[in-house]
Amino acid sequence: MAATEWITAIDKRPSDRSVKDVEAITSRLRRVDTLNRLPNNVLQQLAFVGYYEDLERGVMLYRQGEIGSSWYAVLGGSLEARLTHTTQTSSTNTDKAVVTLDVGATFGESIVHDLPRDMTVCTKTTCELLRIHQNDFKKIWDKHSNLMKDLIATNKLRNGMATGNLTKCQSPPPVMNQTRRTVTPDNPDPAEVITENPSMPMARAGWVVRTLLLSDQNTVLRDRKTGGGRSVVRRCASGSELIDWLMNLVSTDHDSFSRHDVIGMWQALLEEGVISHATGEHPFKDKCLFYNFWQDREGALNTPTIQDVAEAEEHLEEALQELIHRGPDAHLRLILRSPSSERTPEDLELIFEELSVQKALVHLPNSVKRELASVVVFEAHPRAGHILFRQGDEGKAWYVIMQGAVSVETYSKGVVESLYEGEDFGGLALIHNVPRSATITVKEDNTHLLRVDKDSYNKIVRDIEANTVRLKELGSDVLVLEKSPRLHKYMIIAGTPQKILEHLLEHRLSSTNVASSRNDPMSRRFFINAHSIYAH
């Protein structure tokens, strides 16, 4: 085919194109490695309605926040996608390049859901693009949604998105069942997702793992009958099978990996919606419970090509490292979202270790942190703007921020401050049984909190007070001692240097007990200190 033949064909209005014109355009599209995976009839539909764009370097296709009107595929050259954001320290907008779109990339699919553009896209070099109007693209999407979703998900990995710092606009479509989600559950469910969309690293890891599973000769993923043969779950595998399969991959370089470690890796995929239990009832378990990937739940029929498998193998180590990195935190969240009665001594030890590094809790005695480990729960807020409680509400829980931020607002002053990772709030309203003194709103997407309910919180406070001795002078604490349940002795918690020294000399404490007071003797470590629990 002459180089100009397809250009002549695509320059015509779609209504004027002949069968020969469509075939010429289809032949050109088939030369793009990612597009040639589409069936011929889908390529022909793109060829019939598509327009050709030949752009110079530095042309802006659209800006972040605009309402889109077209979908694009890159036939030649490259483009740059940039994210505009406002810094916390100023109101200045800054642009950050997050991904390069090379030949084969597709972008602009937000038009399917009439969403604003999430990024600004400009040409880096001279570019050849295929452009499809919104109405035409929606018709193709509706007819071939599974194929188009798979094309888009695959292209995310192929075109510069394997190492970039990506935003949710490059993630696969939302995969959670939003009707099941309870944002602040009294009884957290570890089977529910904690994000609105999978993060790009987890979406990539899921694509790699699914591709290799589907290419496995042992056919780990396959259709299974459940409920006595009354229903069929598409391309699923049991939790135990998936653990065995993944352990074979990681054991080569990581001999110390256990099945518990791999459970965390799969749970990391489940809590972002990349995989789920067949009926959504269970978190990831090492049992004969069936799980499948979001593509297969939505009816994907594709099988990996040779190129897919080669590419997945190329990115396997990157995917494994991402899962290994995220596994421990996912496993901890699984425990924190499970009923307290089901927590084993090993689970409680993991929670204790996490509480020990939280800034808001670092000065609490270990005995308090161990009590907290049995009652604290995890709470996820995928989207900023959710109100945790309002000024005047009854206090029902105390919170510690694990990730993200919240804003503090009063009716008289508006927003008075923001609280970030490691800070806590909500305690004094519980202690004094008074209404909330401020409104707390989630400030950042994907904010994670630790929560202790009112009854558990007050019980721990009462227990501490019952085992605490305070020496006061002029109305102020000059020495605070706490009785150790295990040692049956009083330990120095806080005090002035003079009173601490007097106490040590008077009672001639052993070197072991002296050591227990060396960690910042001036610190105010007792639990209900107003400086260590934010007053809301």
C-alpha positions as CSV (number, residue, x, y, z in Angstrom):
1,M,0.0,0.0,0.0
2,A,1.4,3.4,-1.0
3,A,2.2,5.6,2.0
4,T,-0.3,8.2,0.8
5,E,-3.2,5.8,0.0
6,W,-4.5,5.5,3.6
7,I,-4.0,9.3,4.1
8,T,-6.2,10.0,1.1
9,A,-8.8,7.6,2.4
10,I,-8.9,8.9,6.0
11,D,-9.0,12.6,4.8
12,K,-12.4,11.8,3.4
13,R,-15.5,12.4,5.5
14,P,-16.7,9.0,7.0
15,S,-19.9,9.2,4.9
16,D,-17.8,9.4,1.7
17,R,-15.4,6.5,2.5
18,S,-15.7,3.4,0.3
19,V,-15.1,-0.2,1.4
20,K,-11.7,0.1,-0.2
21,D,-10.9,3.3,1.8
22,V,-11.9,1.5,5.1
23,E,-9.7,-1.4,4.2
24,A,-6.7,0.9,3.5
25,I,-7.1,2.6,6.9
26,T,-7.6,-0.7,8.6
27,S,-4.3,-2.0,7.1
28,R,-2.5,1.1,8.5
29,L,-4.0,0.6,12.0
30,R,-3.1,-3.1,11.9
31,R,0.6,-2.0,11.7
32,V,0.4,-0.6,15.2
33,D,1.3,-3.5,17.5
34,T,-1.3,-2.9,20.2
35,L,-4.2,-2.1,17.8
36,N,-3.6,-5.3,15.7
37,R,-4.8,-7.4,18.7
38,L,-8.3,-6.1,18.0
39,P,-10.6,-8.3,15.8
40,N,-10.8,-7.1,12.2
41,N,-14.4,-5.9,12.6
42,V,-13.5,-3.6,15.5
43,L,-10.5,-2.2,13.6
44,Q,-12.8,-1.6,10.6
45,Q,-15.3,0.3,12.8
46,L,-12.4,2.5,14.1
47,A,-11.2,3.0,10.5
48,F,-14.7,4.0,9.3
49,V,-15.2,6.8,11.9
50,G,-11.7,7.9,12.7
51,Y,-9.9,11.1,11.8
52,Y,-6.2,11.7,11.1
53,E,-4.2,14.3,13.0
54,D,-0.7,15.3,12.0
55,L,0.6,17.6,14.7
56,E,3.8,19.6,15.2
57,R,5.9,19.5,18.4
58,G,4.5,21.5,21.3
59,V,0.8,21.3,20.4
60,M,-1.6,21.0,23.4
61,L,-4.4,18.6,22.7
62,Y,-6.3,19.4,25.8
63,R,-5.9,20.8,29.4
64,Q,-6.6,19.1,32.7
65,G,-10.2,19.8,33.8
66,E,-11.6,20.4,30.3
67,I,-14.6,18.3,29.1
68,G,-13.3,15.9,26.5
69,S,-14.8,15.3,23.0
70,S,-12.4,12.7,21.5
71,W,-10.4,9.6,22.1
72,Y,-7.0,9.1,20.6
73,A,-4.5,6.4,19.5
74,V,-0.9,7.3,18.8
75,L,0.2,6.1,15.3
76,G,3.6,7.9,15.3
77,G,5.7,10.2,17.5
78,S,5.2,10.7,21.2
79,L,3.3,12.9,23.6
80,E,3.6,14.0,27.2
81,A,0.9,13.8,29.9
82,R,1.2,16.4,32.6
83,L,-0.5,16.7,36.0
84,T,-1.4,20.1,37.4
85,H,-1.7,20.5,41.1
86,T,-1.6,23.2,43.8
87,T,1.1,22.9,46.4
88,Q,0.2,22.9,50.1
89,T,2.4,25.8,50.9
90,S,1.1,28.2,48.2
91,S,-1.7,28.6,45.8
92,T,0.6,28.3,42.8
93,N,-0.3,25.7,40.2
94,T,2.6,23.5,39.1
95,D,2.8,21.0,36.2
96,K,4.5,17.7,36.6
97,A,5.2,15.3,33.7
98,V,3.9,11.9,34.7
99,V,4.0,9.7,31.6
100,T,5.1,9.6,28.0
101,L,2.6,8.3,25.4
102,D,4.4,6.5,22.6
103,V,3.3,4.7,19.5
104,G,0.4,2.4,20.4
105,A,-0.8,4.4,23.4
106,T,-4.5,5.2,23.7
107,F,-5.8,8.0,25.9
108,G,-8.9,10.1,26.5
109,E,-11.3,7.3,27.5
110,S,-12.8,9.6,30.2
111,I,-15.2,10.7,27.4
112,V,-17.1,7.4,27.9
113,H,-18.3,8.6,31.3
114,D,-18.4,12.3,30.4
115,L,-15.7,13.0,33.0
116,P,-13.3,16.0,32.8
117,R,-9.8,15.4,31.6
118,D,-7.6,14.3,34.4
119,M,-4.3,15.5,32.8
120,T,-2.9,17.9,30.3
121,V,-1.6,16.3,27.1
122,C,0.9,17.9,24.7
123,T,3.0,16.6,21.8
124,K,6.7,16.0,22.5
125,T,7.5,15.4,18.8
126,T,5.7,15.6,15.5
127,C,2.8,13.1,16.0
128,E,0.4,11.1,13.9
129,L,-2.9,10.4,15.8
130,L,-6.1,8.6,15.2
131,R,-9.0,10.6,16.7
132,I,-12.5,9.3,17.3
133,H,-15.3,11.6,18.2
134,Q,-17.1,10.9,21.5
135,N,-20.4,9.7,20.1
136,D,-18.7,7.3,17.7
137,F,-16.3,6.0,20.4
138,K,-19.2,5.4,22.8
139,K,-21.0,3.3,20.2
140,I,-17.9,1.2,19.7
141,W,-17.3,1.0,23.4
142,D,-20.9,-0.2,24.1
143,K,-20.6,-2.9,21.5
144,H,-17.1,-4.1,22.4
145,S,-16.6,-2.9,26.0
146,N,-14.5,-5.9,27.1
147,L,-12.2,-5.7,24.2
148,M,-11.7,-1.9,24.6
149,K,-11.2,-2.1,28.3
150,D,-8.6,-4.8,27.9
151,L,-6.9,-2.8,25.1
152,I,-6.7,0.3,27.4
153,A,-5.4,-1.7,30.4
154,T,-2.7,-3.4,28.3
155,N,-1.6,-0.1,26.7
156,K,-1.1,1.5,30.1
157,L,1.7,-1.0,30.8
158,R,3.2,-0.8,27.3
159,N,3.6,2.9,26.8
160,G,5.8,4.4,29.5
161,M,3.5,3.7,32.4
162,A,5.6,0.9,33.9
163,T,7.9,3.1,35.9
164,G,6.2,6.5,36.0
165,N,4.5,8.2,39.0
166,L,0.9,7.8,37.7
167,T,-2.4,9.2,38.9
168,K,-5.7,7.4,39.1
169,C,-6.6,8.6,35.6
170,Q,-4.4,5.9,34.1
171,S,-5.9,3.1,36.3
172,P,-8.4,0.6,34.9
173,P,-12.1,1.3,35.3
174,P,-13.5,1.3,38.8
175,V,-14.0,-2.3,39.8
176,M,-15.6,-2.2,43.2
177,N,-19.2,-2.8,44.0
178,Q,-20.0,0.7,45.4
179,T,-23.3,-0.4,46.8
180,R,-21.6,-2.7,49.3
181,R,-19.2,-0.1,50.6
182,T,-19.7,1.4,54.0
183,V,-17.2,4.2,54.4
184,T,-17.1,4.2,58.3
185,P,-18.3,0.7,59.2
186,D,-18.9,-0.1,62.8
187,N,-17.8,-3.7,61.9
188,P,-15.0,-3.3,59.2
189,D,-15.1,-5.8,56.4
190,P,-11.7,-7.0,55.2
191,A,-13.3,-8.2,52.0
192,E,-14.2,-4.6,50.9
193,V,-11.9,-2.5,48.8
194,I,-10.3,0.6,50.3
195,T,-9.8,2.6,47.1
196,E,-12.1,3.9,44.4
197,N,-9.7,2.7,41.7
198,P,-6.7,0.5,41.8
199,S,-3.4,2.4,42.0
200,M,-1.4,2.1,38.8
201,P,1.4,0.0,40.4
202,M,-1.2,-2.5,41.6
203,A,-3.1,-2.5,38.3
204,R,0.2,-3.3,36.5
205,A,1.1,-6.0,39.0
206,G,-2.4,-7.5,38.5
207,W,-2.0,-7.4,34.7
208,V,1.4,-9.2,34.9
209,V,0.1,-11.9,37.3
210,R,-3.1,-12.5,35.4
211,T,-1.3,-12.8,32.1
212,L,1.1,-15.4,33.4
213,L,-1.6,-17.3,35.2
214,L,-3.7,-17.5,31.9
215,S,-0.6,-18.7,30.0
216,D,0.2,-21.3,32.6
217,Q,-0.1,-24.8,31.2
218,N,-1.6,-26.0,34.5
219,T,-4.6,-23.8,33.8
220,V,-4.8,-22.5,37.4
221,L,-7.4,-20.0,36.3
222,R,-10.5,-21.7,34.8
223,D,-14.2,-21.7,34.9
224,R,-15.6,-23.4,38.1
225,K,-19.0,-24.5,39.1
226,T,-20.2,-23.4,42.6
227,G,-23.3,-23.8,44.6
228,G,-23.8,-27.4,43.7
229,G,-23.3,-26.6,40.0
230,R,-26.0,-23.9,40.0
231,S,-23.6,-21.1,39.0
232,V,-20.3,-20.8,37.2
233,V,-17.4,-18.4,38.2
234,R,-15.3,-17.3,35.3
235,R,-11.6,-17.8,35.3
236,C,-11.1,-18.3,39.0
237,A,-8.8,-20.2,41.3
238,S,-8.9,-21.1,45.0
239,G,-6.9,-19.1,47.5
240,S,-4.7,-22.1,48.2
241,E,-3.9,-22.6,44.5
242,L,-3.0,-19.0,44.0
243,I,-0.7,-19.1,47.0
244,D,1.0,-22.2,45.7
245,W,1.5,-20.6,42.3
246,L,2.9,-17.3,43.6
247,M,5.2,-19.0,46.1
248,N,6.8,-20.9,43.2
249,L,7.6,-17.5,41.7
250,V,8.9,-15.8,44.8
251,S,10.7,-18.7,46.5
252,T,13.6,-18.6,43.9
253,D,14.9,-15.3,45.2
254,H,13.2,-15.2,48.6
255,D,13.7,-18.5,50.5
256,S,12.3,-17.1,53.7
257,F,8.8,-16.3,52.3
258,S,5.9,-18.0,54.1
259,R,2.3,-18.6,53.1
260,H,1.3,-15.8,55.4
261,D,3.6,-13.4,53.5
262,V,2.0,-14.5,50.2
263,I,-1.5,-14.0,51.7
264,G,-0.6,-10.4,52.3
265,M,0.5,-10.0,48.6
266,W,-2.8,-11.4,47.3
267,Q,-4.8,-9.3,49.9
268,A,-3.0,-6.2,48.6
269,L,-4.5,-6.9,45.2
270,L,-7.9,-7.7,46.7
271,E,-8.2,-4.5,48.8
272,E,-7.7,-2.4,45.7
273,G,-10.2,-4.4,43.7
274,V,-7.8,-6.0,41.3
275,I,-9.1,-9.4,42.4
276,S,-12.0,-10.4,44.6
277,H,-13.7,-13.3,46.2
278,A,-16.3,-14.9,43.8
279,T,-19.2,-13.5,45.9
280,G,-17.4,-10.7,47.6
281,E,-17.9,-12.3,51.0
282,H,-14.3,-13.1,52.1
283,P,-10.9,-11.4,52.2
284,F,-8.0,-13.5,50.8
285,K,-7.7,-16.8,52.6
286,D,-5.5,-19.9,52.2
287,K,-8.6,-22.0,51.6
288,C,-10.8,-23.5,48.9
289,L,-12.5,-20.1,48.3
290,F,-12.6,-18.9,44.7
291,Y,-11.1,-15.6,43.5
292,N,-10.9,-14.0,40.1
293,F,-9.6,-10.8,38.4
294,W,-11.7,-7.8,37.6
295,Q,-11.3,-8.3,33.9
296,D,-12.8,-11.8,34.1
297,R,-15.6,-10.6,36.4
298,E,-16.6,-8.1,33.6
299,G,-16.6,-10.9,31.0
300,A,-13.2,-10.5,29.3
301,L,-12.6,-13.2,26.7
302,N,-9.1,-12.4,25.6
303,T,-6.2,-14.8,25.9
304,P,-2.6,-13.6,26.2
305,T,-0.6,-13.3,23.0
306,I,3.0,-14.3,22.8
307,Q,3.9,-10.6,23.0
308,D,1.8,-10.3,26.2
309,V,3.5,-13.2,27.9
310,A,6.9,-11.9,26.9
311,E,6.1,-8.5,28.3
312,A,4.6,-9.9,31.5
313,E,7.8,-11.9,32.1
314,E,9.9,-8.8,31.4
315,H,8.0,-6.9,34.2
316,L,7.5,-9.8,36.5
317,E,10.3,-8.8,39.0
318,E,8.9,-5.3,39.2
319,A,5.5,-6.7,39.9
320,L,6.8,-9.1,42.6
321,Q,8.7,-6.3,44.3
322,E,5.6,-4.2,44.4
323,L,3.6,-7.0,45.9
324,I,6.3,-7.9,48.4
325,H,6.5,-4.2,49.4
326,R,2.7,-3.9,49.9
327,G,2.0,-7.3,51.4
328,P,2.9,-6.6,55.0
329,D,0.8,-3.5,55.3
330,A,-2.1,-5.3,53.5
331,H,-1.8,-8.2,56.0
332,L,-1.9,-5.8,58.9
333,R,-5.0,-4.0,57.5
334,L,-6.6,-7.4,57.1
335,I,-6.1,-8.1,60.8
336,L,-7.3,-4.6,61.8
337,R,-10.5,-5.1,59.8
338,S,-11.2,-8.5,61.3
339,P,-13.2,-8.9,64.5
340,S,-11.2,-8.5,67.7
341,S,-12.3,-11.9,68.9
342,E,-10.5,-13.5,66.0
343,R,-7.1,-11.9,66.6
344,T,-4.4,-14.4,67.5
345,P,-1.4,-13.6,69.9
346,E,0.7,-13.2,66.7
347,D,-1.9,-10.8,65.3
348,L,-1.9,-8.7,68.5
349,E,1.9,-8.6,68.4
350,L,1.9,-7.2,64.8
351,I,-0.6,-4.5,65.8
352,F,1.4,-3.7,68.9
353,E,4.5,-3.2,66.7
354,E,2.5,-0.8,64.4
355,L,1.2,1.2,67.4
356,S,4.7,1.5,68.8
357,V,5.8,3.6,65.8
358,Q,2.8,5.8,65.6
359,K,3.8,9.3,66.7
360,A,0.6,9.9,68.6
361,L,1.2,6.8,70.7
362,V,5.0,6.7,71.1
363,H,5.0,8.1,74.6
364,L,2.3,5.7,75.9
365,P,3.4,2.8,78.2
366,N,3.7,-0.5,76.4
367,S,0.9,-1.9,78.6
368,V,-1.5,0.7,77.1
369,K,-0.5,-0.1,73.6
370,R,-1.0,-3.8,74.1
371,E,-4.5,-3.0,75.4
372,L,-5.2,-0.8,72.4
373,A,-4.0,-3.6,70.1
374,S,-7.0,-5.7,71.0
375,V,-9.6,-3.0,70.3
376,V,-8.3,-0.7,67.6
377,V,-9.7,-1.0,64.0
378,F,-8.8,0.3,60.6
379,E,-10.9,2.8,58.7
380,A,-10.4,3.8,55.0
381,H,-11.7,6.9,53.3
382,P,-11.0,6.8,49.5
383,R,-12.2,10.3,48.8
384,A,-11.6,13.7,50.4
385,G,-14.6,15.6,51.7
386,H,-16.2,13.0,53.9
387,I,-17.2,14.4,57.3
388,L,-16.1,12.1,60.1
389,F,-18.2,14.1,62.7
390,R,-19.6,17.6,63.2
391,Q,-19.2,20.1,65.9
392,G,-21.9,19.3,68.5
393,D,-22.1,15.6,67.7
394,E,-21.8,13.0,70.5
395,G,-18.3,11.7,70.8
396,K,-18.2,8.0,69.8
397,A,-14.5,7.3,68.9
398,W,-10.9,8.4,69.1
399,Y,-8.8,8.4,65.9
400,V,-5.1,8.3,64.9
401,I,-4.1,9.2,61.3
402,M,-2.1,6.5,59.6
403,Q,-2.0,8.1,56.2
404,G,-3.5,11.3,54.7
405,A,-4.9,14.3,56.5
406,V,-8.0,15.8,58.0
407,S,-9.1,19.4,58.5
408,V,-10.4,20.9,61.7
409,E,-13.2,23.4,61.4
410,T,-15.4,25.3,63.9
411,Y,-18.6,27.3,63.3
412,S,-17.0,30.5,64.6
413,K,-13.6,30.4,63.0
414,G,-13.9,28.1,60.0
415,V,-10.9,25.9,59.2
416,V,-8.5,26.3,62.1
417,E,-5.9,23.7,61.2
418,S,-5.0,20.4,59.5
419,L,-3.9,17.2,61.1
420,Y,-1.5,14.8,59.3
421,E,0.0,11.3,59.5
422,G,0.9,10.4,63.1
423,E,-1.5,12.9,64.8
424,D,-4.6,12.0,66.7
425,F,-8.0,13.6,67.5
426,G,-11.3,13.1,69.3
427,G,-10.2,11.9,72.7
428,L,-11.2,14.6,75.2
429,A,-14.9,14.6,74.1
430,L,-14.9,10.9,75.2
431,I,-13.1,11.4,78.5
432,H,-15.3,14.3,79.6
433,N,-18.5,13.1,77.9
434,V,-19.1,16.4,76.1
435,P,-20.1,17.2,72.5
436,R,-17.5,17.5,69.7
437,S,-15.9,20.9,69.8
438,A,-15.1,20.9,66.0
439,T,-16.0,19.4,62.7
440,I,-13.5,16.9,61.2
441,T,-13.4,16.4,57.5
442,V,-11.2,14.1,55.4
443,K,-8.8,16.4,53.6
444,E,-6.9,14.0,51.2
445,D,-8.0,11.0,49.1
446,N,-7.1,7.6,50.5
447,T,-6.9,8.7,54.1
448,H,-6.4,5.8,56.5
449,L,-7.3,6.0,60.2
450,L,-7.0,3.9,63.3
451,R,-10.2,4.1,65.4
452,V,-11.0,3.1,69.0
453,D,-14.6,3.3,70.1
454,K,-15.7,5.2,73.2
455,D,-16.3,2.3,75.6
456,S,-12.9,0.7,74.9
457,Y,-11.1,4.1,75.1
458,N,-12.7,5.1,78.4
459,K,-12.0,1.6,79.9
460,I,-8.3,1.9,79.1
461,V,-8.3,5.5,80.5
462,R,-10.0,4.3,83.7
463,D,-7.5,1.4,84.1
464,I,-4.6,3.7,83.7
465,E,-5.9,6.2,86.2
466,A,-6.6,3.3,88.7
467,N,-2.9,2.3,88.4
468,T,-1.5,5.8,88.4
469,V,-0.1,7.8,91.3
470,R,0.4,11.5,91.0
471,L,2.4,13.8,93.3
472,K,1.2,17.4,93.0
473,E,2.7,20.7,94.0
474,L,0.9,24.0,93.6
475,G,-1.8,22.2,91.6
476,S,0.7,20.7,89.0
477,D,2.0,17.2,88.6
478,V,5.6,16.9,89.6
479,L,5.8,13.1,89.6
480,V,3.7,10.5,87.9
481,L,4.1,6.8,88.7
482,E,2.3,3.9,87.0
483,K,1.9,0.4,88.5
484,S,3.3,-2.3,86.2
485,P,0.9,-5.3,86.2
486,R,3.7,-7.7,85.4
487,L,6.4,-6.4,87.8
488,H,4.0,-5.3,90.6
489,K,6.1,-2.2,91.0
490,Y,5.6,1.5,90.2
491,M,7.5,2.9,87.2
492,I,8.3,6.6,86.6
493,I,6.2,7.9,83.8
494,A,6.8,11.7,84.1
495,G,8.1,14.3,86.5
496,T,10.5,17.1,87.2
497,P,14.2,16.2,87.3
498,Q,14.3,17.0,91.0
499,K,11.4,14.8,92.0
500,I,12.5,11.9,89.8
501,L,15.9,12.0,91.5
502,E,14.4,12.2,95.0
503,H,12.2,9.2,94.2
504,L,15.2,7.2,92.9
505,L,17.3,7.9,95.9
506,E,14.6,7.4,98.4
507,H,13.5,4.0,97.1
508,R,16.9,2.8,95.8
509,L,15.4,1.4,92.6
510,S,17.3,-1.3,90.8
511,S,19.2,-0.5,87.6
512,T,16.4,-2.3,85.7
513,N,13.8,0.1,87.0
514,V,16.2,3.1,86.5
515,A,16.5,2.1,82.9
516,S,12.8,2.2,82.4
517,S,12.8,5.9,83.2
518,R,15.7,7.0,81.0
519,N,13.6,7.6,77.9
520,D,13.0,11.3,78.2
521,P,12.1,11.7,81.9
522,M,10.5,15.1,81.1
523,S,8.1,13.6,78.7
524,R,4.4,13.6,79.5
525,R,3.7,9.9,78.8
526,F,0.5,9.3,80.7
527,F,-2.5,8.5,78.5
528,I,-4.9,11.3,79.2
529,N,-2.4,14.1,78.9
530,A,-4.2,16.9,77.0
531,H,-1.0,17.7,75.0
532,S,-0.9,14.2,73.6
533,I,-4.6,13.8,72.7
534,Y,-6.2,16.4,70.5
535,A,-9.1,18.2,72.2
536,H,-12.2,17.6,70.0
